[in-house]
Amino acid sequence: MSRAFVLFVVVLLAACGRDAAPPRSAHDVPPAPLAGPLTALPHDLPVDAAKAALGGRLFRDKRLSADDSVACLSCHDLEHGGADALRTARGIGGQAVPRNSPTVFNAAMNFRQFWDGRAATLAEQAAGPITSPVEMGSKWQVLSGKLAADAGYRRAFAALYSDGITPRNVTDAIAEFERTLLTPDSPFDRYLRGEEGALSADAQRGWRLFRDRGCAACHQGANVGGNLFQVFGVLGDYFADRGHDDPSDQGRFNVTHDERDRHVFKVPALRNVAATAPYFHDGSAATLPDAVRTMARYQLGIELAADEVDAIVSFLGSLSGCYQGRCL
């Protein structure tokens, strides 16, 4: 029995029994079971174009924050991988948000939202930052008044929703826009569709290593992750070695208060990962090679050779796709 197979089983068993309830919206995950460990991204998902257009305007509007200084786009910049390039996010008044901003690209393919998976749908996730006192700091009654004062918003909501401007309709429109944020046609997508020359020799070797070393046990599906929970530190104590263990490090435990969920997080999706440094919930890995080495050590219990790290990084670079004609 190979070491790679043993590691795959260890990691897979560690994931079993985690809270992995399906999301409430069929839009948030692929509609059919996955045919293999990794699959190509779809080119689109079913959306209401008018609602998506309204949601795109809301996504970019700083009036959604209490002091008109922060938009969804501030932490999920579509020009920079759908994230913000900061170790941890910043909210109104420059307040530090305790976790790194995950990319909004392809978030519709995740089975849950947020690092701790506390939101089951994109709409539920959108509501969180809007009212969080350290992120956007708004109150729905005040925000609804701001939007109602804008004739364009009044017309758009009246045309699309029978009850007009409500918290539910605001987050529904934002979620509809986020379903359009797919980045298909990466080199790896083309490779999966039969275009062998789409991947360099280094990237092909990296893909083999990624699969054979056991990375694909957790990073699966069209989003190369985002479809299960896993403990951060399967085969090593990351937090003890880091030297501190903060409330934001508790992961799913903060949601379920189940001791088995301490340090358990949603496995991050790796699409466009080369464009979203720094890495992990705490932003502690400054570069992709740093992240690869840390994952190998704490999730798989192995130390990768330098050339193996380089090859896996090359493969991860092949996961960068294109949005609105611009490749990330």
N, C-alpha and C positions, 0 to 999 in steps of 0.2 A: 504494500500500500504506500503510495507516494506521500511525501511530506505536504505537498500542495493540497492533496485530497483531504488529508487529516485536518489541515488548517481551515479548509473550506467547511468541513463538517463542524469544527469547533465554533467558528463564527456563526454559521447558520443556526446551530443549536442555541447559541447565546441569544439569538434574536427571537427564538420561539417563546411564546407566552407573553410577549410584550403587547401592550394595548395597541391594537392596529385596526380599530373599527373603521369601516369604510366611510368616506365623506358623504355628506348629505346631498350633494349635487352631482349628477352624472357628468356635468361639464368638467369637473375637476380632475378626472383621471381618464385614461384611455378606456373606451367602452368594452373592449374585449380582453380576455386573458392574454398575458404576454406569451409570445411564442418561444422566447429564448431569453438568456440573461440580459442581452442588450438588443434594442430594436431601434429603427430609424424614427426620428420625429415626424409627426404628420405635418403637412403644409398648412393646415388650418383646423380649427374646431368650429362647431356650429355657434354662431353669434347673431345677435340682433344688431345690425350695422348702425342704426340710429342710436340705440342705447350705448353702443361702444363709442360712438363719436362724442356723446354727452359725457361718458365716463372719462374719455381722454382729456376733455377740457377740465373736468374736476380734478383729475390726476395731477394736472399741471398748475392748479390754482392755489396760490398761497393763502387765499382767504379761508381755506379750510382750517388753518391754524388760528389760535386765539389772537396772536399779534400780527397776523398777515405776513409772517416771515418764512414759513416753512410749507412746502407742498409735498405731496407723495413723491414727486420727482426729485426732491432734495436728497432723499436717501436712496432712491432707486432711479439713478440717472441713466436714461436710455442711451446716452452717448458714451457711457463708461461701464458697459457690461450689465446695466440694470442694478448697480450697487453704488457705493459712494467712496470707495478707496480708503476709508477710515478704519482704524482698528475697531472702534465701536462708534455707533451713530451719534449724531448730535441733534437735539430737539430745540424747541423755542428757548430763546435766551442763552443758547450755547450749552444747554444742559446735556450731560453725558447720559446716553442710553446704555444700559449695561451689556448689550450684546451687539455683535457685528451684524450689519445689514445684509441679509441674503439677497441674491439677485431676484428681480421680479420677472425676468425673462423665463418663460416656460413654467412659471409657478402654477399654471392651471394643470400641469401634469403631476403635481405633487398630491399625495393622498391626504396630507394635512398641511397646515400652514404654521409659521413660526418655528423657531428651533425646538421648542418644547411641544409642538403639535397641538397647542390649545385651541386653535381655530380649525373647524372641520371644512370650511368653504372659503373661497376667495372673498366673498362678501363679508363674512364674519371677521376675516383677517383685516379687511379695509377699515372696519369700525374701530379696531383696537387702537392704532396710532392716533386717530382723529381725536379721541377723548382722553388719551393717556396724558397725564400732567407733565411728563418729562419729554414727550414727543411733540404733538401738535396742540395739546392743551385746550381743545375746544369743548364747549357745551352745546348739545344738539339744538336747544332752543335758540341760542344766539346764532349759531351757524345757519339754521334754517332761515332766520331773519335776514342774514347777509345775502344768502342766495336768492331769497324772494325779492330783495331790492334790485336785483339784476333782471331786466326785462327779458333778456335772452334766455336766462335760466328758467324764468317763469313759463315762457312759451314752450321750451323744450320739455320740461317736466310735465306740463299739462298735456302735451301731445302724446307722450309716451306712457304716462302713469295716471290712472283715473283719480288718484288721491294726491297728485302733485308732488310737492317737495316734502319728503319725509326722510328720516334716517335710513329706513329700509331701502327706499328708492335711490338715495345717494350712493349707498354701498353696493346696491345691485348694479348701477350704471358703471361704477368703477370696476367691479368684478367683470362685467361684460367687456370692458376695454382690455383688462388684463388677459382675457382669453385670446386676444389677438396678438399677444406678445410672444409669439413662437419664433424660434430661430432655426429653421430646417436647413437642409442642404449643406451641412458641414462636410468636410472631407470624409469623416467616419460614416456619416449617413450615406454618402455616395458609395463608399466601400461596402456597406451593408447591402446596398442595392445592386452590387455586382461589379462596380467599377474598381477593380483591384489597384489600378494605378493611382487612385485618389489618395492613397496613403504612402508616405515614404517608407523606405526599408526600416528606418529607426522607429517610426510610428507603428509599423506592423509588429516589430519585435516588442515594443511597449505594450501593444494590445495583448500579445501572447503572455507577457509577464503579468499584466493586470489580471488576466483570466486565470493563469496557472498558479500565481502566488496567493490567490484567494480574494483579491479586491472586489471581484464581481459577485462575491457572496452577498455583499451589502449594496454595492452600487450597481443596480439592475435597471432594466426596463428602458423605455424611451428617453427618460430624463437622466439615466445613468445615476440613479439614486432617487431620494424623495418618496420612496414607497414602503419604508418600514422604519421602526425605531431600533436603536442600538445603543448599548452602553459605550461611553467614551473611556476606553481602557479595558478591553476584553482580556488582554494578556499582559497588562502592566498598569501600574497606578499613575496615570498621567497627572492627576491633581496633587498627589503627594510629591512627585518629582518636581512639579512646577513650584511648589512651596506654599500654596495657599488654596483655599477652597471657599469660594464666595457664594452668596445666595443665587446668583445667576448661573452658577455652575451645576446646580442641582437638577436642571433639566425637567423631565417629566414629573419628578417628585413634587415640584412646586404646583403641579396641576392635580395629580392623583393622591398625593401624600402617602403613597405606597412605597415602602422602603426598597422594594425591588426596582423602582423607577429612579432611584438616585443616580445621577450622572448619565441618564438615558436621554438621548436626543434623536430627533428625526435625522436620518442619514441625509446629508446634503446632496443635492443634485450636482453633477459635475459638468453639465452643459455650459460652455463658455467659461469654464473655470479659469482659463489662462488670463481672462480679462477682469477677474474679480478679487484680486489680492487686496488685503490680507485674508487669511483663512481661519476657519473654526469659529465657534460661537464667541470666543474671546478675542478673536483677531490676532492670536499669538504667533501664527506662522506667517512671516513676512513675505515669503516667496513660495512658489509651487514646489520646488525641490525640498524646502523645509517641510512643507505639508506632507509630501510623499514619504519622507523619511520618518516623520512622526507617526503617520498612519501605519506604516509597516511595523514599527517598533511596538506600538501600543495596541493595535488591533489584530495584528498577525503574529507578533512575537518574533520577528525576523529583522535582521539588519541587511539592507540592500547594498550591493556594491554601487560605486559611483556611476558606472556605465548603465546599470539597471535603472537607477533613478533617472538618468538622462533619457533613457528609452521610454520610460513611463510618462515622463513630462512631455516628450514628443507626442505620444499617443493622446494625452490629455489636451494638448494643443489642437489636435485634429477634431475635437468636439466643439470647436467654435463655429457657429453657424451664421446665418444672415438674417437681418431684419430690415424690411422695406428697401431691399436692394443694396444694403450696406453690410459687409461682412465684419464681424467683430474680431 
